[in-house]
Amino acid sequence: MKNINSIKNVNDLSYKLKISFEEAKKDETFKRLVQSINLKDEELMKYTSMLEDSVLEYKNCKDCNGLMTCKNNMNGFCYLPVLKDGKLNFSYVACRFKNKFLKENEYQKNLTSFDIPKEIREAKIKDIYTDDKNRQQVIKWILSYIKEYKKGAIKKGLYLHGNFGCGKTYLLAAMFNELAKNGVKGVLVYWPEYLRSLKACFQSSDGDEYKEKFNEVKYAKLLLIDDLGAESVTSWSRDEVLGTILQYRMQENLPTFITSNLNLKELEDHLSVTSNNKLERVKSVRIIERIRQLTEDIEMISKNNRR
């Protein structure tokens, strides 16, 4: 025999669910939503709270002007009920603004980055400011490179050096993004952090991860080495990592781009490790020669935009 109290509790719960459901149906949007779902009220009322969440997010979407003003829990998505095989499930569905954004930025699948900030990863040619005449040479070079590359011309990359915060990385990332729209795959690497990451793999004896990270940079169709010269130099990082990557890319004529706060002479000093050691100097000069073979050398001195 069933316990009378348990029967009473079940009835109380059903009654409370029905009251909540009927109360929620006073909202016209809620009412239209449940009417569109091919389930009986006895089943739907179990999901009253979730359906109310869906209605709230739907209303937010209806009055929304774009992703910047999205009020939903997950930006660009609406929490909606989906009936499948007679069962009601809830999932996040991209709104029209999110779908547009995803379509417009689909090209970014062609880019891989290591510790590159979001602002740089999303750099666009149209957002480059041209007011500063000190940037005009570089901008013209970049626009010309994009035009020639699209025609099939494989030219030298660029060694772009200049003061801190003048926008070197942004300009080259914008170029990479523009070429990515044409299906060109590229890799952008913040060099100091990349070396730390490789070293961690090496020390942990994770050979597979080390090899994967190393080869992704070494074989990249387009490569941007960002902030070369900001790292702590060791013979390993210079000869086994940087030297090997540059040597391969030079032999295979793979476009390589480098940003630095140092000019090539300063970089040579930086890479010497011990300036009084003649052998170290020779190895440093060898790296500089590879960079000269791979890139054109342009200096850009402009306003520091990070202040």
N, C-alpha and C positions, 0 to 999 in steps of 0.2 A: 504494500500500500504506500502511495506517495505521501510524503510529509506535507501536511496542510500548509505549513509556513513556507515551504519551497514553492508550492503552487501559487501562494499569495505573492511571493517575491517576483516570480515570473510575470504574473499578471500586472503587478505594479510597474515593472520595467517596460512591458509592452505598452501600458497605458501612458507612461511618461514619454516613450518614444513617439507614440501617436500624437500626443499633445504638442511636442516639440516640432514634429513634422507639419502638423496642421498650422501651427503658428508661423513656421517658415514659409508656408505656401501663400501667406498673405502678401508676400513680396512677389510682384508680377514676374520679375526675372526668374526667381526661384521656381515659380509655378510653371513658366514656359519650359524651363530646363527639365524638370521632372516629367513633364508631359511628352518631351521629345525622346525620353528613354523608355524603351519597350520592356518595362518591368512593372509589376503591381506595387501599389503603395506599401503593402505589408513588407515588401522586400526593400524598397527605396528608403523607408523611414529608418532603417538600420544605418544609413549613410548620411543622415541629416546634417551632422556637423561638417562632414567633408564636402557635401553639396553646397553648404553655405559658404565654405571657403572658396569653392569654385565660382560661385556667384559673385563674391566680393572681387576676386581677381578678374573675372570677366568684365565687371563694371569698370574696374581700373583701366582695363585695356580699351574699353569703349571710349573713354574720355582722354586717352593718352595721346601725346603729341610726338613721342619718340623715346628712344632708349634712355636719354638723359633724365626724363621725367617719370620713368617707370616706377610704380609703387608696389609691384608684386614682390613676393619673397625671393624669386629667382629672376634677375634682370633679363627682360626680353622673352620671358616664358609665362604661360598661363596654365594654372592647375585645373585640368578638365577631366570629367568622367568619360570613360571609354567602355562600352559594352562589348564584351567578346565571349563568345560561346556561352551566353546566358549569364555571365558573371560580370559584375561591375568593378572596374579598376579605375584608378586615377593616375594620371601622368602629366608631366610638364610638356606643353606644346609650344613651340616657338611662335611668336607673334609675327605680324607682317614686317615690322621694323627689324626684328632680329633676323628673319629670313633674308631680308634685303642686305643687312650687314654681313651675314655669312656668305652670301653670294658675291658681294663686292670684295670680300677679303679672302676668298677661296684660294687665291694665288699664294697666300702665305704658307700653304702646305708645301710649297717648293723651297722654303727657307728653313734652315736649322740654325739655332743659335745657342751659344754657351755663355750664360750669365750676361746677356744683353738686356738692358732695361726695356720695358714695354714701349715707352715713348720712341725709342730708337727702332725697335722691331716694326713699329707701325709708321715709320717715316714715309712721307710722300713728297714727290717732286713738286706738286702744286702748293705744298705748304712751306716750301723753302723761301725764306725772305731774301730779297735781292737789293735791299736799300744800301747795304754796305759795299762800296766799290772794291774793297779788299777781297771780297768773296767772288767777284765776277769771273776771274780767270778760272777758278775751280768749277764754278757752275757751268761755264761754257765748255770746259773739258768734259764734264760729266754728261751733259746733253749730247755732245758730239760722240762720246763713247757709246751711249745708248743707241744712237742712230746707226752708227757703223756696225755695232754688234748685231743689231737686228737684221742687217744686210748680210751677215755672215763673216764679217771681218773680225779676226781674233788679234787684238792689239795688246800691247803691254798694259799692265795695271798701273796703279798709282801709289807712290809713297808720299802721303800727305802729312806734312808736319807743320806745327805751329803752336801758338800759345794755348794754354789750358782753357777749355770751355768755349772755343770759337765755333764749334759746330762741325768739326771734321767728320766725326763718326755719323752724325745725322745725314750729312750730304751723301756719303757713300752708301749708307743703309737705304736711303731714298732711291738711289740708283739700282741697288739690288732688288728692291721691291718692284720697281718699274720693269726690270727684266724678268722678274718672277711671273709677272702677268703674261709673259710670252712663253711660260713653261720652263724658264731657265732656273735650274736648281743652284742654290748658293748656301754657303755656310758662313756665319758671322761669329767670331770668337773674341771674347774679352781675354786677352793673352795672359795676364797675371793669374786670373782665376782658373783658366784652362790648365796652366802648368801645375797649380796646386791640386787640381782634380786628378790629373795624370799621375802625379807623385803619390797621391793617396791610393790610387789603384795599384801602382807599382809596389808600394810598401805593404799592401794587403795581399799581395800575390794573386790578385784577381787579373790574370793574364787576358782573359776574354774581354773584360770591360776595357782594359787598357788598350788592347788592339783595336777594339771597335771605335773608341774615342779618337785614337791616333789616326786611324785610316780614314775616318769620316772627314777630317781636316785635310789630310794629305791628298786624298783623291777628289776633293770637292771641285765641281765644275767651275764655280766662282768662289773665291775665298777672301774674306776680310779678316785680317789680324788687327785687332783694335788695341791701341795703347801699348805698342811694343816699346820697351824701354822703361816701363813702369814696374817691371818684375824684378825680383831678386835673382841675379844671374848666377848660375852654376855651370860647370863644364857640361853636365848632363843636359840641362835645359837648352843650352846654346848648341852643342854639337849633335846630341842624339835626337833632340826634338826639333828645334827650329832649323838647324842645318839640314837634317834629313828631309824635312817637309819642303824647304825651299829648293833643295837640290832636285828632288823628284819633279816639282812643279816647273822648274826651269827646263828640265829635260823633256817634259811632256807638253811644254808651252801652254800651261794652264794659267788663266788670268788670276793675278794675285794683287790684293790691295792691302795697304798697311797704313795705319794712322799712328802718329807718335808726337810727343812734345819735343822730341830731339831731332836735330838735323842729322845727316848721315855721319858726319865727323863726330858729333856728340854720341851717337849710337855706337860707333866704333869704340870709343873710349869706354862706354858703359858695358859693352860685351867683352871687353878685354879681361874682365874679372880682376886680374892683377896687372896693372899697367906696366910694371917693371919686368914682367916675364915676357921675353921675346916670343916664345911659342904661343902664349895666350894671345898676344897681339896679332900674330899671323892667322890664328883661327878666327879672330874677330874680323880681320880684313876679308877673309874668305866669305864670311856671312854677308858683309857689305857688298861684295862683288856680286853675289847671287841676287841681292835685292836690286842692284843696278841693272842686272840682266832682265829681271822680271818687271820692273816698274819705271815709270817716269817720276822725277823728283820735283814736287811743287811745294812751296811754302805758303801758308795762309796765316797771316797775322790779323786778327779781327777782335771785335768786342767779346769779352767774357760774359756769356749769357747765363752762367750758373751763379752769378753773384746775387 
